[in-house]
């Protein structure tokens, strides 16, 4: 049987297994094993699994994944989110939609310690939803701002999906983290602009907050010291030349542990954060193993090379190919989480994109922004369902309505990032990365 046909059947089989509900790690392993068996022999397929597993998991950069996950879990369990929200509530309170804007800014700052969008929603959701409902905010605006604000955990460094992208494409982790700073701030600014427009158009949805004196605003800034310390530890050590990204992750995790202990958090909470880290990291690594095995099968079929040549023959330009790739994230985001999408799509598409000479850092920021959109796109919409979990009294349709409004802001951001690559690559290029 033709190798290209075998690869195509493998991809179709993978999608079928995912639709049947098989976990993505095992679906990738099953298809990769059967594909290698058909291409080579049973002995080769069996021996390839431990070789692929060791060669990929022995990459020391992967140590950073549990470090950042642990840092985020500790920040969540230490309730840093409530202090962050209180600060921005005082800063934005009197502006149109001030509490919703405070939620968005708070999610952005908390994202710098959590590295995951669901963690942002879980941490900020209970605090922000209660405050906004008590002040008379509509549930649609309140829930939408939390769900959308939580997606910033994908784009704002240090981000676990950002780290996975860098490892999968052999891009510089430090350069990609730096590239996410300006797009992350841009996303926050556009979200806040949308909230102000909403609050001005429908003032009944966002009553003005209480007036806070300048002195109280300044005093409230003490509440963000924990987050700022973690950001300085991670980013400062990395870009100051004191630590590699892997070492910076360990420094951040240790710093989060010290802050948690300084707050006299019970040891049971630390154990819970550690256990959550083990579960999350194990899932990520299992998917990574499955993806590597599946990628080995595709390498044997030479499918990426054939696909690249086919797209060139069709007359696809570099821009057209990138647009096609980004659009694929919309249906994928409807059914899979961010990390699964990355590990599933990159082995197939990245060799093709690389052959076309597409900048990996610029492409990475666009991909991460599309992943953010997937977090609030039904039917999976993980952030929406997490919002429903932390606020079960809010109708699901209202959470989706509010999230859909914020999708318009995401589309504006994607367009700006696409047509003005300097937003993404400007800082890395300035620092010679």
N, C-alpha and C positions, 0 to 999 in steps of 0.2 A: 504494500500500500504506500502511496506517495506520502512523504514526510510532512508536507504542508497540510494535506488532508488529515493526517493524524493529529497535528497541532490544532487544527480547527475543531475536530471532534473532541479533543481534550478540553478546549475552552467552552464548547457547548455543554459537555458533560459536567464541567465545573459549575457553570451557571445552573444547570439542572439540580445538582446536589445542594447548592445554596438555597434554591427555591423550595426544596424538600425539607429544609431546616437543619441540615447537617452543619455543625460548626465549621467556620471557614478554614481553620487550621487543618482539620481532618479531611475536609473536601480537597484541599490543595495536596495533601499527602496521598490520598487515594488516587487522584487523577495523575499526579506526578509519577507514582509507582506504576500504575497501569500503562502510562505513556512510555516510560523508560523500558518497561518489559517488552512492549510491542516494538520499540525501536532497536533494542539491543538483545538482552536475554534476562531471564529471571535472576541469575547470579549477579549480573551487573546492577540490576535494579535494587537488589537487597544490599549489596555492598556500597552502593552510592549513598544510601541514607545516612549511615554513621559518618561517612567522609564529609558529606555536605553539611551535616549538623555541626561537626567539630570545626570545619574550616570557616563557617560563618559565625558561630557563637564564640569562637576564640578571638574575635575582633574586640580588642580592649575598649573601644569606644562605646560598645554596648553597655558597659558598666554604668555609663551615665544615665541610662534609662531608669533603673530602680532608684538611683540617687535623686533624680528630679521628681519621680513619683513620690518618694518618701518625703521630700521637702514639701510638696504640695499637700500631702495627707496630714503632715504635722501642722502646717499653716491652717488647714481646715479645722482640725480637732482643737487647736489652740484658740479658735474663734477670733482670729485676726480679722476676718471679714467684717465683723460687726463694728470694730473700731475704724476700719477703713471707710465703711459706709457712713459712720457718724461724722467723719471729717468732711466728706464731700457733701453730705446733707447740709452742713453749716455753710459751706462755700457756695452751693448752688440753690439753696432753699428759696430765695425770693425770685429767681428767674422763672420764666414760663416753663412749666414742666420740670421745675428744679429737682424734685426728688427722683424723677425718672432719669434725669441727666446725672444726678449723683450716683445712681445705680450703675449707669453705663461707665462712668469714670472709675467707680469703685471696682467694677468687674475687670476693667483694664489693668488697674494696679494689682488686684489680687491675682490676675493671670500671670503676673511676673513671678509669682511664688508657686502657683499650682501647676502650670503647664498643661492643663486639660480643661476643656470647655464644660464638661459635666460637673467637675469639681467647683467651677465658678458658680454655676447655677445652684448646686447643692449648698454652697456656703453663703452666697448672697441672697438666695431666694427667700428663705424664711424671714430674715431681718427686713429686707427691702419691701416684700409684699405686705407684711404687717404694717409697716410705717405708712406706705402709700394708701392702703385701704383706710387706715385711721384718719388720714388727711383728706379723704373723699376722692381719691384718684379712681378712674375707671379701671376695672379689672383687665380690660383689653390692653390699655396702655401700660399698666403696671407689669402684667405677665409678659407682654411682648418685649418690653425693655430689658427684663431680666433674662429671658430666653435668648434674645439677640446679643445682649451684652456678654453673656456667658461664652458665646462663640469666640470671643477675643482670646480665649485661652489657647486657641489653635495658632494664632498669628503672632501674638506678643511673646518675645523670648523671655526666659527659656521655655520652649514648648516641646513636649514629647513628640507630636507629629512632625515638627520641624526637624528634630533630631533624627527621626526615622527616615525622613526624606534625604537628609544629608548623608546618612550611612548608605542608603540604597543607591544613591547616585554618585557616591564618592566626591561629593562637594564638601567644602570646608564648613565645619560646624560653626566656627567663630564668624565666618563671613555671612552665613545664612542668619545667624542670630542677630548680627548687626543690621542686616538688610531688613529684618522684620520691624525695626524700631519705628521708622517713619511711616510705613503703611499701617502699623498698629495705631499710632497716634492719629493718622488720617481717618481711619475707621471710627475711632472714638469721636472725632470732631464731626463727622458726617452724621453719626447716630444722634449726637446732641442737637445738631441743626434740625434734623427731622423731628425730634421731640419738641423743640421750640415751635416749629411750624404747626405740629399737631395741637399743642397747648394753646397757641394763638388762634387757630381755626376753631377749636372746640374747647374753650376755657373751662367748661363744666367738667371736662375729663381730667383737669389738672389744676386744682385750686392753688393759689400762691401760698408759699410756706411762711413761717414766722421770720421776722427780721432778727438778724443776729449781728451783734456788735463786732467791730473789727478786732477788738481784743479777744473775744471769744473764738473768733475764727483762727486767730494766731495760736491760741492755747490748744485748740482742737488738733493742730498739726502734730502734737505729740503722739496721737493715735496711730500714725503711720510709720513710727520709727522701726517697728519690727519688719515691715515689708521693705523699707528702704535699706535696712541693714542687709537683708537677704539679697536684694538686687545688687548692692555694692559689692558684697562678697562674691557673688557669681560673676557678674559682668566685669567688675573692677579687677578681680584676679585674672580673668581671662584676657582682657584687652590691655591690662597693665603688664602683661608678659610674665606674670608670676605663676600661672597655672595653665595647663592644657584644658580643653573643654571637659575631659573626663575628671581631672582633678578639681575643676571648678564645681562640677556637680557634687563631688564629695564634700567640698568646702561648704556649699550651700546646704546640703543635708545636715552636716554637723552644726552649722549655724542655726538652722531651724530647730534642731534638737536642743541646743543651748537656750534659745528663746523660749521654747516650750517648757523646759525645766525651770527657767527664771520666772515663769508665770505660775509656778507651783501646780501645774497640771498633773492629775493623778497618773500613776504609772500604767494603770489599766487603759487609759486613753492612748498612751504611747504604744502599748502593745497592740491596740486596735489599729493604729496607723501603720504599724509594722506589718500586721497581718494583711491589711488592705493592699499594702505595697507588694507583698509576696504574691497575692492573687493577681493583681493587675500586671505585674512584670511577667509572671508565668504565662498569662494569656498572650501578651505581646511576643514573648520569645517563641511560644508554640506557633503562632502565626508566622513569625519570621522564619522558623525552620520549614514550615509548609511552603512558604513562598520561595525559599531558596531551592527546595527540592523540585517544585513546579518549574522554577526558572531553569534548572538543569535540564529538565525534559524539553523545554522550549529551545534551549541551546542545541541540543542534539538534533532537533528538527530544522534548525536554522530559520525558524519562523520570523524572528525580528528582522533578519536580513531580507527575507522574501517580502515581508510587509513593507519595509522601507523602499525596496526597489519598485514594488507595485504602486505605492503612493507617488513616487517620483514619475513613473510612467503615466499616472493619471493627471499629472500636471499640478499637483499640490505644491503651493509655495510654502515657505517656512511659516509665514503668518497664518495661512489657511490651515496648516497642519496643527499649529498650536491652538487655534480656535476650536478645531474639531476635538482635540484632546481635552480641552477645558470643558466643552459641552458634555463630554462623556461623564463628567463628575456629577452632573445634575441627576440622571437616573441612578447612578451608583450611590449617590448620597441619599437617595430615597430608601435604600435597603440595607446599607452597610455603615459601620462607624468609620471615623476618619482614618484610623491606623490600618484597618482592614483594607480600605480603598487604596491607600498608598501601597501597601505590600502586594496587593493584587494587580494593580495597574502598572506600576513602574517596571517590573521585569519585562512586560510586553512592549510598553510604549517608550520608555526612556532610551533604549538603544536607537530607536527610530528618530526621536527628537534630537538626540546627540549627533546622529549622522547628518541631520539637517543644519547643525551648527547653532542650535538654540541655546542661549545663555542659561546655564543651570540655576543660577541664583534668581534671576528674573522669573524664570519658569516656576521655580519653587514657591516664590511669594504668590504668584497667580494661583498655583495649585492649592496652596494653603487657604487662600481666600475662598476658592470654590468649595473647599472642605467645610469652611464656616457656613456657607449657604446650605450645604447638605445637612448640617446639624439641626436646621429648623424647617426642613422640607419633608412633607409627609410621603409615605406612611410611617417610616421609622422615626425621623425627627427626634433624635435622642434628647436634645435639650428641652423640647416641648414636653416630652413625657416625664423628664426629670422635674420640670416645673409643675406638672400635674401631681407628682409625688409629694413635693414640698408644700403645695397648696391644693389639696384635694377638693376643696370647696369651690374652686374656680372651674367653670365649664370648659371642657377641652376645646370646644369651638371658639371660645373667646381667646384662649391662649394662641390657637392657630391664627386667628384674625389679627391679633396684635403682632405676631411674628411675621406674617405676610407683609404687613406695612413696612417692617424693617428690611425686608428683602429688597425693596426699592433702593434703600440706602446702600445695601451691599452691591447691587448692580452698578450704581454710580461709582463706587470705589473700584470695582473690577475694571470698568471702562477707563478710569483715570490711571490705574496701574498698568493697563495694557498699552495705552497710547503714550504714556510718559514713563518709560522704564527707569529713568533717573530717580524716580521716587523710591524704587526698590534697590537699585545698584549704586546709587550715589554715595552713600556712606562707606560701603565696602571698597569702592574704587578710590575714595578720598584717602582711606587708610592703607591703600596699596594691597588690598586683598583680592 
